[in-house]
């Protein structure tokens, strides 16, 4: 079972699970991609759990980032609901 994580350090170590590092610090494929992000690659691994950092507002819902963001690349894929 894979888990896809943003916080790959201690989480990857202590979970004792195979992890996919979403921001690519510990993943060769993502580290060498120009955008340092590859949502299709991460989702193709079919992770059981995906840990993201997404900003949320009660009044407006999910708040898109103001700059390119690896979390948003994953979250904006069609498999995620747009309302929480």
Secondary structure by P-SEA (a helix, b strand, c coil): cbbbbcccaaaaaaacccccccccccccccccccccccaaaaaaacccbbbbbbbbbccccccccccccaaaaaaacccccccc
